[in-house]
Amino acid sequence: MNKPNMRALMDFCDKHKIKMYYDVNAREHMEIDEWVESLLRRSTYIKVSTEDLTMLPKDFIQRYEDTATIIHTDEKFVRVHHKGKVLADVPCPTINVVCPIGAGDAFNAGYLCKESDDVVERVKEGIKLA
């Protein structure tokens, strides 16, 4: 998406108070430039994996948890952070993983499609689908 369209989308979301969900999906040498920073600051929910955190600044969760709910996924748990507190640690079942491709997308689908204001219920749905 080009910058004018990105700006228009962010302005639309701000104007209509649309909640934003940002899956960091970090890659090696990822930089948090002004556009990524702007998205992170506007996001209601930010999903970050343990693997992502190895490629991001050490204070990533603390940097954004005051403005967003951070959903930290790991193969053993999903931890929900907000306003300097861990709101929940939801355990993940132990399974024999054949291929992890798509698990994060499946988690996102479950989380976003669950009709609930309860973050923990949404996380549980994401875990079920992942």
C-alpha positions as CSV (number, residue, x, y, z in Angstrom):
1,M,0.0,0.0,0.0
2,N,1.4,3.4,-0.9
3,K,1.8,6.2,1.7
4,P,-1.2,8.4,0.6
5,N,-3.5,5.3,0.8
6,M,-2.0,4.2,4.1
7,R,-2.6,7.7,5.5
8,A,-6.2,7.8,4.3
9,L,-6.8,4.3,5.8
10,M,-5.4,5.4,9.2
11,D,-7.4,8.6,9.2
12,F,-10.6,6.7,8.3
13,C,-10.0,4.3,11.2
14,D,-9.3,7.2,13.6
15,K,-12.4,9.1,12.4
16,H,-14.7,6.1,12.8
17,K,-13.0,4.8,16.0
18,I,-12.3,1.5,14.3
19,K,-10.2,-0.9,16.4
20,M,-6.9,-1.9,14.7
21,Y,-5.2,-5.2,15.0
22,Y,-1.5,-5.3,14.0
23,D,0.4,-8.6,13.7
24,V,4.1,-7.6,13.8
25,N,5.4,-10.7,12.0
26,A,8.9,-9.4,12.4
27,R,11.7,-10.2,10.0
28,E,15.4,-10.1,10.4
29,H,16.7,-6.5,10.3
30,M,13.1,-5.1,10.6
31,E,13.1,-1.4,11.3
32,I,10.3,0.3,13.1
33,D,10.0,3.3,10.7
34,E,7.6,6.2,10.9
35,W,4.8,4.2,9.2
36,V,5.2,1.1,11.3
37,E,5.4,3.3,14.4
38,S,2.2,5.1,13.4
39,L,0.4,1.8,12.9
40,L,1.6,0.5,16.3
41,R,0.6,3.7,18.1
42,R,-2.9,3.5,16.5
43,S,-3.4,-0.2,17.1
44,T,-5.9,-1.4,19.7
45,Y,-4.3,-4.9,19.7
46,I,-0.8,-5.9,18.7
47,K,0.2,-9.5,18.2
48,V,3.8,-10.4,18.7
49,S,5.4,-13.9,18.9
50,T,8.3,-15.0,21.0
51,E,10.2,-15.3,17.8
52,D,9.3,-11.7,16.8
53,L,10.6,-10.4,20.1
54,T,14.1,-11.8,19.3
55,M,14.2,-9.3,16.3
56,L,12.6,-6.3,18.0
57,P,13.9,-3.8,20.6
58,K,14.1,-5.3,24.1
59,D,11.5,-2.9,25.4
60,F,9.0,-3.6,22.6
61,I,6.1,-4.7,24.9
62,Q,6.7,-2.0,27.4
63,R,6.8,0.6,24.6
64,Y,3.3,-0.1,23.4
65,E,1.3,-1.7,26.2
66,D,0.1,1.6,27.5
67,T,-1.9,2.3,24.3
68,A,-2.6,-1.2,23.0
69,T,-3.3,-4.7,24.3
70,I,-0.3,-6.8,23.5
71,I,-1.0,-10.4,22.6
72,H,2.3,-12.3,23.0
73,T,2.1,-15.8,21.4
74,D,4.4,-18.7,22.2
75,E,4.2,-22.4,21.5
76,K,3.3,-23.0,25.2
77,F,1.2,-20.0,26.1
78,V,-0.5,-16.7,25.0
79,R,0.2,-13.9,27.4
80,V,-2.0,-10.7,27.3
81,H,-0.3,-7.5,28.4
82,H,-1.9,-4.1,29.0
83,K,-1.0,-1.0,31.0
84,G,2.0,-2.6,32.6
85,K,0.2,-5.7,33.8
86,V,-0.1,-9.3,32.5
87,L,-3.9,-9.7,32.2
88,A,-3.8,-13.4,31.4
89,D,-1.6,-16.3,30.7
90,V,-3.5,-18.8,28.5
91,P,-1.9,-22.2,28.1
92,C,-1.6,-23.8,24.7
93,P,-2.3,-27.5,24.4
94,T,0.7,-29.8,23.6
95,I,0.3,-31.2,20.1
96,N,2.5,-32.8,17.5
97,V,3.1,-30.0,15.0
98,V,3.5,-31.3,11.5
99,C,4.0,-27.9,9.9
100,P,3.6,-24.5,11.6
101,I,2.9,-22.6,8.4
102,G,-0.4,-20.7,8.8
103,A,-0.7,-21.2,12.5
104,G,-0.3,-17.5,13.2
105,D,-2.9,-16.6,10.5
106,A,-5.3,-19.2,12.0
107,F,-4.8,-17.7,15.4
108,N,-5.5,-14.2,14.1
109,A,-8.7,-15.5,12.4
110,G,-10.0,-17.1,15.5
111,Y,-9.1,-14.0,17.6
112,L,-10.7,-11.6,15.2
113,C,-13.8,-13.6,14.4
114,K,-14.8,-14.4,18.0
115,E,-17.7,-12.2,18.9
116,S,-16.7,-11.1,22.4
117,D,-15.3,-8.1,24.2
118,D,-13.4,-10.5,26.5
119,V,-9.8,-10.7,25.3
120,V,-9.1,-14.0,27.0
121,E,-12.1,-15.6,25.2
122,R,-10.8,-14.3,21.9
123,V,-7.3,-15.7,22.7
124,K,-8.8,-19.1,23.5
125,E,-10.6,-19.1,20.1
126,G,-7.4,-18.2,18.4
127,I,-5.6,-21.0,20.1
128,K,-8.3,-23.5,19.1
129,L,-7.9,-22.6,15.4
130,A,-4.1,-22.4,15.4
